[in-house]
């Protein structure tokens, strides 16, 4: 996942006229979604801004579908541009599919248990037409005890880890995962959990390997998460993202309204992980951004949900006005169940390895250093864990 800060007006929560239209495009095809988005073509300036939101939101397939269905009238030039956007997005997806097959083959060769996340898996399992769900990187989940082996295998294949491990053993005990790159723009996210910080540390990622749902990619069968856990993953991404893409919001709606979910299992998963606030925020954001009118058990529950102090603090660490790695790290301490784990976690944050310090010339590194400084100040002030 890229840590670059994008202009706020491109965020899925933006409220400009082109942004709102892009959100309606992202909702196209959902139950009770608006059938006709406009009655005449957009002027060129508004179209240009819509295109930016669509590209950044990774929903060109839905834009082309809305045009083809007659829901969004366009000029011939605009139609050609939409077709070109989708062709480009499909070409990138094809490259990423080949990369995913290489990565998963290497993981299998190293006896690493994995599940394919988001992207190629969600496109094929949850969307009637996979071409309407495009993506920009490869995401895999690996078992906690095997993450070091997985990262090492990919590094031997020429991938370069963006940020070194904080301290030896941190990834498998506390981390969300590792980002690896090869070539220009090819990125693989190796996850151990769905999030950093308090909600990631209170989750139980080992439970995600109890089941799998297969999908076929270029003739090869790969394991994805079961439908319930694909929905959990989508909700974590929407609720805890400082910057949000339309494709991620559509995933939550698609799984909630189109994929057949066991809602009892959904609620139980979030409850067991102390993450009810994540589910409530994801549903509230999704329905508001996409303007969904359909009422469900989840929407009624989310409207009644009351965020306690812990939940508000944990969410604010990732998405509030002062959100950043320092708050995420500090809030994560309270999510750990024992003094021994708290001590190991704090030691890694306050005194990272020399390799990590030497590599700290990117933005994420500086954020972790600030987190360490904040924690040292926090501890020296005698604040309780």
N, C-alpha and C positions, 0 to 999 in steps of 0.2 A: 504494500500500500504506500503510495507516495505521501511524503510529509510536506511537500511544497504547499504553500498557502495560496489558494486560488482567490481571485476577486470575489467578494461576497455576493455580488449580483448574479454570479453563476450558480450559487448554491440552490438546491432544490427548494429551499424555503423562501427564495427571493419573491418579491411581490410586484415587480414591474409587469406591464401588460404582456410583453413577449414571454416573460417567465411564467406567468399564469397560463398562457396558452400552451407553453411547453409542458406544463404539468397536466393539462387536459389531454395533450397528445400521449403522455406517459400513462394515462388512465384508459386510453382507447381500448375497447374490447372487453373491459371489465363489466360485470353485471351492474345494471342501472347507470352505467357511464353515459355521458352526453353522446348522442348519436351524431349530431351535426355540430361541428366545432365553429364553423363560420358559414356565411352565405355568399362570400365573395373573396377573391384573392387578396392577400396582404400587400400593402405598399412595400417597396423594396427595402427601406430602412428597417421596418418592423420585421420583415422576413429575414433580413441579415441577422438581427438580434435573436430571433427565434432559432435560427440555424446554430448560433453559438451555444445557446442553452441545450439544444438537442444533441449536439456533438459532445459537449462536456457531460451531459447527463447520460450519454450512451444509450439513447433511445431512437437512433435513426430508423431502425426497422419498424418501430411503431409509427413514426412519422410517415414513412412510405405506405404503411398499411392504411393509415387514416386517409391519405391522398387517394390510394387505389380504391378504397371503399366509397369514395365520394363524400366523406365527412369533412374534408378540408379542401375547398376549391383552391387551385393554384394556377399560375400561368404556366405555359409550356417550359419556359426557362427555369422556373422554380421546381417543376416536376423533374427535370433533368438533373438539377442540383441535388435534389433529394435522392434520386437513384444513384448518383455518383457517391454520395455520402454512405449509403447503405452498402454499395459495392466495396468501398474502402474499408468499412467496418467488418464486412464479411471476410475480406482478404486477411485482415489482422487476426480475426478469430481463427481462420484456417492455420495461420502460422502458430498461434498459441495452442491450438489443438495438437499440432505436431510436437510442440514443446512439452505439452502435458503427457503425451505418450512416451516421450523420451524420459521425462522425470519419473513417471510411475514405473516404467520398466527398470530403471536403476534402483528405485526403492524396493521393488519386488526382488531384484537380484541380490539386494542386501538384506532380505528378510525383514523389511520394515513394514509394519502394519499401517495402512493409510486409508483415508477417505478423501475423495475429491470434493472440494467446497465450491459453492457459488458457480459462476461462469458456465463452463461446458455442461456441468451436471444439472444445474437448475434449468438451463435452456432446453435440455432434452427431456427432463422428467416433469417439468411443471408448465411449459409453454407449448400449446398445440403446434405452433410453428417456431422451431428453434432459432430461425434467422431473426426473429423479432427481439431476441435477448442477446445483445452483443456484449463483449467484455474486453478488458485491457490488460489482464495479467493472468497468471496461473496461481491457484490457491489449493494447497493440500493440507490436510490435518494428519499429524502422525502421533503415535502413542508417546506419552511423556518420556518414558524410559528410553525411547529410541530416537529422540530428536537429535542428539549429538551425532549418532550414526548416520541419520538422514542428511544432516547438514554436511558432514564430512564426505559422504558419497557424492553429493552435488558439487562440492568444492573440487574434488578430484576430477570431475567432469568439466571443469573450467568455469564454474559459477563462482562469483566473488561475493562474499557476505558484505552487506552494506555497513553494518556496525558489529564489531566483535561482541562476544558474550560478555556481560557485565563482570561476572566472576565464574570460575569453573563450577558447573552444576546449577547455575541460575536458571538457564532455559528450562531444564526438565522439572524444576521445582516451582518456579514462580513466573516465568516469562510467557508472553503471548506467543512468541515464535521468532523467526528470523527471516529477513528479506535478503534474497540473493539475486544477483544480476549477471547476465552474460550478453555481450554484444551491446547494441544500441537499442534501448527500450524494451528488452526482454527481461521480465521480472518474475520471479517465483517466490511466493510467500509460503513458508513452511510454518504452519501453525501448531502449537500445542494446546492453545485455548482460544476462545473467541474474543478475549479482551485482556488488556493490561489492567492493573489497578484492582479496586475492591470487588467489582463484579467478576472479573477473571479469576481472582484468587478465591472467591467463594464458590466458584463453579466446580464441577467434577468431570473433567474432560474424559476420564477413563470410561465413563458411562456411554460416551458417544460411539464406542466400539462394540457395544453389545449387539448391534444389528447393522444392516447395510441394505441399500437398495441399488441394484446394478443398473448401469446404462451402457449403451454400446457407442463407441467412438471410433469411426473408421474401421469397423469390423472387430474391434477389441473391447472386451467387456471390462469395465472399471467399477469399483465400488464407490457409491456416494453415501451420504448420510440418509437415514430414513426420513420420511416426509416431516415428521414432528421436529426432528433436529435440524432439518434444512430451514424450517420456519424459525426455530430458536436462533439459529445463526443469523438469519436475515434481520430479526428483531434486534439482536445485539448490535449489528452493523448500523442500523438506522438510529437507534436510541443513543448510541455512544459516539457517533461521528461528529467531530467539530465542523467538518465540511461534508455535505451530503449530496449524493448523486441521485438523479431521478430513477435510474435503473434499480438502485437499492430499494427505494421506496416502492416501486412497482413490484419488486420481489415479495415484499411483505403482503401487499394486497393480493397478488397472484396466488400465493400459498394460502392465504386466509379465505379467499372467496372462490377459488377455482380448484385447487388441489384438495382432495378429500383428507382432512386432518382429524385425528382423534383429539378432540378438544380437552377431554379429561387428562390425556397424557401430556398435552401442551401445558395445561395449568400445573400439573404435578411437577413437570420439569422445572419450570420457573420458580415454583414454591420451594422445591428442594434445594435450588441454587441460591436462595435468598435474592431473587432477581425479578420479583413481581413488578418492581418499578420500571425495569427495562421493557417488559411486555406492555405495560400501560402507556409508557411514553412512545414506544414504537407504533402502537395502534393509533394513538391520538395524533401523532405527527402524520402518519400515512393518510388517514382519512381527511385531515385538514388540508394537506398539500395537494392531494389528488382530487379533492372535492367529491369524495365518494358518498353517495346517499344511502347505500345499502346498510341496513341495520342487522347486527349480528349479536350473538352472546358476548363476544369479546368487546365490541364497541360499547355495549351497555355496561359491562364490568369496568372498562377503562374509564368511563365517565364518572363512575362512583368511586374509583380508587383514590385513596388518600395517601399522599407521599409523607412518610415520617421524616424526621430530621436526618437519620442516616441515609435514606434514599436521596433526599435533596442534596446532601453534601457529596454523595458518590456521583450523582449525575452531573452536578456542577463542576466536579473535577475534570470531566471530559468535555462538557458542552457549555459551561457557564461563561460569563464575561471575563473571569480570571482563570479560565481553564488552561492547563499546561501540565507538563510532566512532573513538576514539583508537587502540585496538588494530587495528581493521580498516584504518585509514589507515597505521599503521606497518608492519603485515605486508604491505601492498600494495606497499611499496617494493621488496622483494626479488623480486617477481614480474615486474618490468619488465626487459626484456632489455638495455637500454643505459644508459650514464651520462647521455646526453642526455635520455632519457625520464624517468629518475629525477629529474633536476634540474628538469624542467618540472613533474612531479607534486608534488615537494616545494615548489616555489615557490608553486603554487596552494594547497596546504594551509596553508603557513605564512604566506603573504601573500595572502589572498583579496581580491577586488575590493571597492571601496567599496560598491557596490550590495548585495553579499552581506552585508557587515558591518552595513549600515544595516537590513537586513531580519531580522537575527538576534535575534528575540524569540520564536521558537518552539523547541521542544525539540530538533529536528534541528539548528538553527543553533547552539545552545549546545554540542551534541555536537561539531560541526565545530570550533568555537572551542577546545574542550578538546583536540581532536585536534591543532590547530595548536600549542597550548601544549606538549603532550606532545612533538611533533616538534621544536620549538625546543629543549626541554630535552635531547632525545635527541641532536640535532646538536651542541649546545654541549658535551656530554659527550665528544664525539669518537668516538662509536660508528660502526663501519663500516656502509656501506650494504648 
